[in-house]
Amino acid sequence: MDRDIDYKALFRSASNLFLLLEPDAAFTILDASDTYLSATLTKREEIVGHHLFTVFPDNPADLEATGVSNLRKSLEYVIKEKRLHAMPIQKYDIPLPGGGFEARFWNPRNAPVLDQQGNVIYIIHQVEDVTSNIVTANRLNEQNRITNDLLLSKTKFIEENGERINDILSALLKYTRMDFSETLKLTDKGDELDAIAAGLNALVEELEKHTRLLSNFNTELESANKELDSFSYSVSHDLRAPLRAINGYSKVLLEDYAANLDDEGKQIVDIIIRNAAKMGMLIDDLLTFSRVGKQNIVKVPLNMDSIVSSVVRDVMVNYTGSPVQWTLNALHNSEGDGSMINQVLYNLLSNAVKYSSKKEKPEIEVGSYKKDGMVIYYVKDNGAGFDMKYYDKLFGVFQRLHSSSEYEGTGVGLAMVQRIVRKHRGEVWATAELNKGATFSFSLPD
């Protein structure tokens, strides 16, 4: 039976973080979802009717804060281009009720709501709180830094004390080879033996110090791994249920109440469904990324030509763009974990196809060569490319150099590629030019 739908209640009860903005110069706040109010520690009556950047300013104590200027540019883009704009991850400082700010990391998207004449009448500002992901990633980076520091410290200790260690070991070897009668003659060499003993004590103290540091590091790493396991379980089990509910109820709205929805209502429901699908993809990619970090490598001989041919077939199954001209050169074989290297090539080749799909004649080349004891594999395309000044963000988790409105994706694929290649004691890098294509390369030990 037909009935009126309370869109205000639907908007406010959405599980995602939403703001409804007036497309005026100050971006006046018209409404907010309950989850947004909870995340920002605000009340609806305190922010509705107020200017966005008056309510949520940059932290004046943070001279490098760019949240306001970045968001303003995105909102102005939406008004001008009348299309959705997805922003890279932003650091925001949320004002606390008692004063001060709390640092949060958000993944914002701004979408226009158009009237029948094509005019922007509202802007839907949606954010995804990824603070816990960033904190976890930073913690892992810190653990990696501690590991590197320990290795450097051990190497430095050996380099600085190598000669002393050799002298002490040589002296010990000299005395242990003597028989009992010879050792009785050492009574007049007490000073030399004392020096050897003192040297050994110093070495033992240094080794005990490094052992304690390593033990502390292992404890911290075990704790971090438990937190990651807990996070992965939460993502896998606790987030999927509400996501299925959002997707299911949204489809019910479109299927059973389509006659009661105007174009604007259908557009809003469509945005919800697309975002739910993207969230599902993001969950899958995050879990895969997490598993790769803990998965052991099983090295076997790899037929790289066979792997690439299989991956190309998989990538092209659902491809509907212009015909791709493939150049598949004969590849050097290598050793590695078959499923992991398959994942590396799938991510690189699917990216090459995706970012070349808007070209009239997409061209992709795969090849390899040997250098300095490594086999270098490369995937070259003539697609969208990217600006090399943003290279430092290329392999970061959730980092994207193109908006999701242009090319779909979650920003996890290249981070996964880098993690797998480094587990194989190789490296990955890229060169590109905007609108003129990119070349991604990775190395494996020969």
GIGIRA-V332628 format. One record per backbone hydrogen bond with DSSP energy under -1.0 kcal/mol. NH is the residue of the N-H (numbers start at 0). CO is the residue of the C=O. If there is no record, write none. Layout:
nh->NH co->CO
nh->NH co->CO
//
This chain:
nh->6 co->4
nh->9 co->5
nh->10 co->6
nh->11 co->7
nh->12 co->8
nh->18 co->124
nh->19 co->30
nh->20 co->122
nh->21 co->27
nh->23 co->21
nh->28 co->49
nh->29 co->19
nh->30 co->19
nh->32 co->17
nh->33 co->11
nh->36 co->32
nh->37 co->33
nh->38 co->34
nh->39 co->35
nh->41 co->36
nh->45 co->42
nh->47 co->43
nh->48 co->28
nh->49 co->46
nh->51 co->25
nh->51 co->26
nh->54 co->50
nh->55 co->51
nh->61 co->58
nh->64 co->61
nh->69 co->65
nh->70 co->66
nh->71 co->67
nh->72 co->68
nh->73 co->69
nh->74 co->70
nh->75 co->71
nh->76 co->72
nh->77 co->73
nh->78 co->74
nh->79 co->75
nh->80 co->76
nh->81 co->77
nh->84 co->109
nh->86 co->107
nh->89 co->105
nh->91 co->103
nh->93 co->101
nh->95 co->99
nh->98 co->95
nh->101 co->93
nh->103 co->91
nh->105 co->89
nh->106 co->127
nh->108 co->125
nh->109 co->84
nh->110 co->123
nh->112 co->121
nh->114 co->118
nh->117 co->114
nh->120 co->112
nh->121 co->112
nh->122 co->20
nh->123 co->110
nh->124 co->18
nh->125 co->108
nh->126 co->16
nh->129 co->104
nh->133 co->129
nh->134 co->130
nh->135 co->131
nh->136 co->132
nh->137 co->133
nh->138 co->134
nh->139 co->135
nh->140 co->136
nh->141 co->137
nh->142 co->138
nh->143 co->139
nh->144 co->140
nh->145 co->141
nh->146 co->142
nh->147 co->143
nh->148 co->144
nh->149 co->145
nh->150 co->146
nh->151 co->147
nh->152 co->148
nh->153 co->149
nh->154 co->150
nh->155 co->151
nh->156 co->152
nh->157 co->153
nh->158 co->154
nh->159 co->155
nh->160 co->156
nh->161 co->157
nh->164 co->160
nh->165 co->161
nh->166 co->162
nh->167 co->163
nh->168 co->164
nh->169 co->165
nh->170 co->166
nh->171 co->167
nh->172 co->168
nh->173 co->169
nh->174 co->170
nh->175 co->171
nh->176 co->172
nh->177 co->174
nh->182 co->178
nh->183 co->179
nh->184 co->181
nh->185 co->182
nh->188 co->185
nh->192 co->188
nh->193 co->189
nh->194 co->190
nh->195 co->191
nh->196 co->192
nh->197 co->193
nh->198 co->194
nh->199 co->195
nh->200 co->196
nh->201 co->197
nh->202 co->198
nh->203 co->199
nh->204 co->200
nh->205 co->201
nh->206 co->202
nh->207 co->203
nh->208 co->204
nh->209 co->205
nh->210 co->206
nh->211 co->207
nh->212 co->208
nh->213 co->209
nh->214 co->210
nh->215 co->211
nh->216 co->212
nh->217 co->213
nh->218 co->214
nh->219 co->215
nh->220 co->216
nh->221 co->217
nh->222 co->218
nh->223 co->219
nh->224 co->220
nh->225 co->221
nh->226 co->222
nh->227 co->223
nh->228 co->224
nh->229 co->225
nh->230 co->226
nh->231 co->227
nh->232 co->228
nh->233 co->229
nh->234 co->230
nh->235 co->231
nh->236 co->232
nh->237 co->233
nh->238 co->233
nh->242 co->238
nh->243 co->239
nh->244 co->240
nh->245 co->241
nh->246 co->242
nh->247 co->243
nh->248 co->244
nh->249 co->245
nh->250 co->246
nh->251 co->247
nh->252 co->248
nh->253 co->249
nh->254 co->250
nh->255 co->251
nh->256 co->252
nh->259 co->256
nh->260 co->257
nh->265 co->261
nh->266 co->262
nh->267 co->263
nh->268 co->264
nh->269 co->265
nh->270 co->266
nh->271 co->267
nh->272 co->268
nh->273 co->269
nh->274 co->270
nh->275 co->271
nh->276 co->272
nh->277 co->273
nh->278 co->274
nh->279 co->275
nh->280 co->276
nh->281 co->277
nh->282 co->278
nh->283 co->279
nh->284 co->280
nh->285 co->281
nh->286 co->282
nh->287 co->283
nh->288 co->284
nh->289 co->285
nh->290 co->286
nh->291 co->287
nh->292 co->288
nh->294 co->290
nh->299 co->335
nh->301 co->333
nh->303 co->301
nh->306 co->302
nh->307 co->303
nh->308 co->304
nh->309 co->305
nh->310 co->306
nh->311 co->307
nh->312 co->308
nh->313 co->309
nh->314 co->310
nh->315 co->311
nh->324 co->361
nh->326 co->363
nh->328 co->365
nh->333 co->301
nh->335 co->299
nh->340 co->336
nh->341 co->337
nh->342 co->338
nh->343 co->339
nh->344 co->340
nh->345 co->341
nh->346 co->342
nh->347 co->343
nh->348 co->344
nh->349 co->345
nh->350 co->346
nh->351 co->347
nh->352 co->348
nh->353 co->349
nh->354 co->350
nh->358 co->355
nh->363 co->324
nh->364 co->379
nh->365 co->326
nh->366 co->377
nh->368 co->375
nh->370 co->373
nh->373 co->370
nh->374 co->443
nh->375 co->368
nh->376 co->441
nh->377 co->366
nh->378 co->439
nh->379 co->364
nh->380 co->437
nh->381 co->362
nh->383 co->354
nh->389 co->386
nh->390 co->387
nh->392 co->389
nh->393 co->390
nh->395 co->392
nh->397 co->410
nh->398 co->395
nh->405 co->402
nh->406 co->402
nh->415 co->411
nh->416 co->412
nh->417 co->413
nh->418 co->414
nh->419 co->415
nh->420 co->416
nh->421 co->417
nh->422 co->418
nh->423 co->419
nh->424 co->421
nh->425 co->420
nh->428 co->440
nh->430 co->438
nh->432 co->436
nh->434 co->383
nh->435 co->432
nh->436 co->382
nh->438 co->430
nh->439 co->378
nh->440 co->428
nh->441 co->376
nh->442 co->426
nh->443 co->374
nh->445 co->372
//
